[in-house]
Amino acid sequence: MLIIEEINRKINYFRYKLNEAYKTKGHTREVVDMSKELDKYIIIVKQELIKRIGDKND
């Protein structure tokens, strides 16, 4: 479970950085793009975790 905790920490860190960028830059194209990239990363990581958990159960 250490890997999952590390991933969650990194995701939370990037969310924090995104929130800080939103506070300083507002709702700009750059911030929106950052948000989209973070969402893609989160989805990819969750899919990989689900796949690995499924592989362990087989």
Long-range contacts (C-beta under 8 A, 24 or more apart in sequence): 4-49, 7-45, 7-49, 11-38, 11-41, 11-42, 11-45, 14-38, 14-41
